[in-house]
Amino acid sequence: MYLFRLITVSRFVFRFFKKQKPYNDQFIAAYLQPLYEEYQATLAPRAMEKIKKYYCLGIPVTCASYAKIYGRKLSDKEREYATLTGIITPIIDDFTDERTLSDEKIESLTSNPAEYEPATLEEAVVKNILCYLLEKVPSPEGFLYALNRTIKAQHLSVKQMDPSVTTDELLHITLEKGAWSHIFFHWLINEIPTQQTVDAMDTMGGMLQMSNDIFDVYKDFKEGFKTIPNTCADYKAFEKYYVQECRKFCRMARALPYKKKDLEFFITFIAFVMARGIVAIQMLKKLQAEMGGGVLPLAQLERKQLICDMEKPLNVFRTAWYTYTVVKR
């Protein structure tokens, strides 16, 4: 049964991306072109790469997995909303991370976009998309609340550059960032989440953010950001905590009042992403043992030593196995 679900999930992701990639090529260019002409500017190549390669694939497929909870496919309109959100998410992140827009202006733009006067192309893109989404999503109030909680959580990232930041503070920042971004994505589909659903996604989002940080150990270190994974003195204990939280999500998701078949598909989809994190932790745990234990001396290590190649056949098999260990009852 598990193997069948895993094959079903893999086929779902493959087919979704096969449709989403050409959709992105056409939709993103058509949407941005009028704004490019108005502002006589274009989005930076780095921003466009993040939009097309990551956010406009990741957010729509996440929303499609949410729709599966309710026993249906993502509608064309929901695909549009998710793709538009994929355009603005990295732009808003850059406002925060690169301090290209003050906190006051970010709050003004995201709290009341209709009244905001954009000074740059990036601000105009965010304003236009937010105004459109607020007219279309099923709960504008819920959408706006979740968006601004996500941005407030993102602001906490500044604390990650403080040398005195504690492990407890890093954990709080990680869980907040992950939880609210994934709760926010749910407001893009035509279903109002119950508090029970929000609670499950809170746990889920925290571990998905943790998984991102596991894969970004080298990148975050180079950019000066402290995270739980790149300051970890004991990957064995960290792995135990991570797996326990992933299993906790599975229990919470199974308790949701929806069809078992739909829930098991969703759980397997999310667990597969989480399991990739376990594979990467295993690699870091082995490296830590080879280095004599303690926090890894990242300044002395090469990037290739900290990159986990998830396309290796053995790592694909390990991911499938750890997905099973997470989802099994």
SVG drawing of the C-alpha trace seen along z (x, -y; Angstrom):
<svg xmlns="http://www.w3.org/2000/svg" viewBox="-15 -57 55 59">
<polyline fill="none" stroke="black" stroke-width="0.4" points="0.0,0.0 2.8,-2.4 4.7,-1.7 1.6,-2.3 1.0,-5.7 4.6,-6.7 4.4,-5.9 1.1,-7.8 2.7,-10.9 5.7,-10.7 3.5,-10.5 1.4,-13.4 4.5,-15.6 6.0,-14.7 2.7,-15.4 2.1,-18.7 5.5,-20.1 5.2,-19.0 2.1,-21.2 3.3,-24.0 6.6,-24.7 5.2,-25.7 2.4,-27.5 5.0,-29.6 6.9,-30.4 3.8,-31.9 2.0,-33.3 4.9,-35.1 6.1,-36.9 2.6,-38.0 1.8,-39.2 5.1,-41.2 5.5,-42.7 3.0,-45.6 4.7,-46.6 8.1,-46.3 7.0,-48.8 5.4,-51.2 8.5,-51.3 11.1,-50.9 12.8,-48.2 12.9,-44.4 13.2,-42.2 16.8,-41.2 18.0,-37.9 18.6,-36.4 15.0,-37.3 13.6,-35.8 15.6,-32.6 14.2,-32.1 10.7,-32.9 10.7,-30.5 12.8,-27.7 11.6,-27.5 8.7,-29.7 6.4,-29.3 6.8,-25.6 7.0,-25.0 4.0,-27.1 1.6,-25.8 2.5,-22.2 2.1,-22.8 -1.4,-24.3 -2.2,-21.3 -1.4,-19.0 -3.6,-21.0 -6.5,-20.7 -5.9,-16.9 -6.9,-17.0 -10.4,-18.0 -10.5,-15.2 -10.1,-17.4 -7.6,-18.9 -6.3,-22.4 -8.5,-24.6 -7.2,-26.9 -7.9,-30.0 -6.1,-28.5 -3.2,-27.7 -3.2,-31.3 -3.3,-32.6 -0.5,-30.3 1.7,-31.3 1.1,-35.0 2.1,-34.4 5.2,-32.7 6.2,-35.9 5.8,-38.2 7.2,-35.9 10.9,-36.2 10.5,-39.9 9.0,-40.5 11.8,-38.3 14.4,-40.5 12.7,-43.6 13.3,-42.1 16.6,-40.3 18.4,-43.0 16.7,-45.9 15.7,-47.5 12.4,-48.7 11.9,-49.9 9.8,-47.8 7.2,-50.6 6.8,-50.6 6.6,-46.8 3.8,-46.9 2.0,-49.7 2.4,-47.8 1.2,-44.5 -1.5,-45.7 -3.2,-48.2 -1.8,-47.7 -4.6,-49.6 -3.5,-52.9 0.2,-52.3 2.2,-54.4 4.9,-52.3 8.3,-53.9 9.9,-50.9 9.0,-48.1 9.3,-45.6 6.9,-47.5 4.4,-47.8 4.5,-44.1 3.7,-43.3 1.0,-45.9 -0.8,-44.8 -0.7,-41.1 -1.9,-41.7 -4.7,-43.9 -5.8,-41.3 -5.6,-38.4 -7.5,-40.3 -10.4,-40.6 -10.3,-36.9 -9.4,-34.7 -12.3,-33.2 -11.2,-35.0 -9.4,-38.3 -9.2,-38.9 -7.6,-35.5 -5.3,-35.9 -4.1,-39.3 -3.7,-38.2 -1.6,-35.1 0.5,-37.2 1.4,-39.7 2.2,-37.0 4.5,-35.4 6.2,-38.8 6.6,-39.4 8.1,-36.0 10.5,-36.8 11.6,-39.9 12.9,-37.7 15.6,-36.5 17.6,-39.7 18.1,-38.1 19.8,-35.1 22.8,-37.4 23.3,-38.2 26.4,-36.3 24.6,-36.1 21.4,-34.5 20.5,-31.4 19.5,-28.0 16.0,-28.5 15.7,-31.7 16.8,-30.0 14.2,-27.3 11.5,-29.8 12.4,-31.8 12.6,-28.6 9.2,-27.3 7.5,-30.7 8.9,-31.3 7.9,-27.8 4.5,-27.6 3.1,-30.9 4.4,-30.6 2.6,-27.3 -0.5,-28.4 -0.6,-31.4 -0.4,-29.2 -3.6,-27.5 -5.5,-30.7 -4.8,-30.7 -7.2,-27.8 -11.0,-27.9 -11.2,-26.2 -11.2,-27.9 -8.9,-26.0 -10.2,-24.9 -8.2,-25.6 -7.3,-21.9 -5.9,-22.1 -4.0,-25.2 -2.5,-23.4 -1.3,-20.5 0.2,-22.9 1.9,-24.8 3.9,-21.7 4.3,-20.7 5.6,-24.1 8.1,-24.3 9.7,-21.0 9.7,-22.0 11.6,-25.2 14.0,-23.1 14.5,-20.8 15.3,-23.9 17.9,-25.0 19.4,-21.5 20.1,-21.8 21.3,-25.4 24.0,-24.9 26.8,-26.2 24.8,-29.0 23.4,-30.3 26.9,-30.2 28.4,-32.2 25.6,-34.8 26.1,-35.2 22.9,-33.5 22.9,-31.2 20.4,-28.3 19.7,-25.2 21.5,-22.9 24.6,-25.1 25.2,-25.5 24.4,-21.9 26.8,-20.2 25.0,-16.9 23.3,-15.8 22.2,-12.5 20.1,-14.3 18.9,-16.7 17.8,-13.9 15.8,-12.3 14.0,-15.6 13.4,-16.2 11.9,-12.7 9.7,-13.0 8.2,-16.3 7.7,-14.8 5.8,-11.9 3.8,-14.3 2.6,-16.1 1.5,-12.7 -0.6,-12.0 -2.1,-15.5 -2.9,-15.2 -4.5,-11.8 -6.9,-13.3 -8.3,-15.8 -12.0,-15.1 -11.4,-14.2 -11.3,-11.0 -8.5,-8.7 -7.4,-8.2 -7.0,-11.9 -5.2,-12.4 -2.8,-9.6 -1.9,-11.0 -1.2,-14.4 0.8,-12.9 2.9,-10.9 3.6,-13.9 4.7,-16.0 6.6,-13.2 8.6,-12.6 9.9,-16.2 10.6,-15.8 12.5,-12.6 14.9,-14.4 15.9,-16.3 16.7,-13.0 19.0,-11.9 20.9,-15.2 21.1,-15.0 22.6,-11.5 25.3,-13.0 26.0,-15.8 26.1,-13.3 28.7,-11.2 30.8,-14.3 30.5,-15.5 31.8,-12.1 34.7,-12.3 35.6,-15.8 35.7,-14.6 32.3,-15.8 31.0,-19.2 29.9,-22.1 31.2,-21.7 34.1,-24.1 32.3,-25.4 34.9,-28.0 37.4,-25.2 35.1,-23.0 34.4,-23.1 31.0,-23.6 31.0,-20.1 31.5,-18.5 28.2,-20.0 26.1,-19.3 23.8,-16.3 23.3,-15.0 19.6,-14.0 19.8,-12.6 22.1,-9.8 20.2,-6.5 21.2,-5.5 19.8,-8.8 16.6,-8.4 16.2,-4.9 17.0,-6.4 14.4,-9.1 11.8,-6.5 12.8,-4.4 12.7,-7.4 9.4,-8.5 8.1,-5.1 9.6,-5.4 7.9,-8.8 4.4,-7.8 4.1,-4.3 1.8,-4.1"/>
</svg>
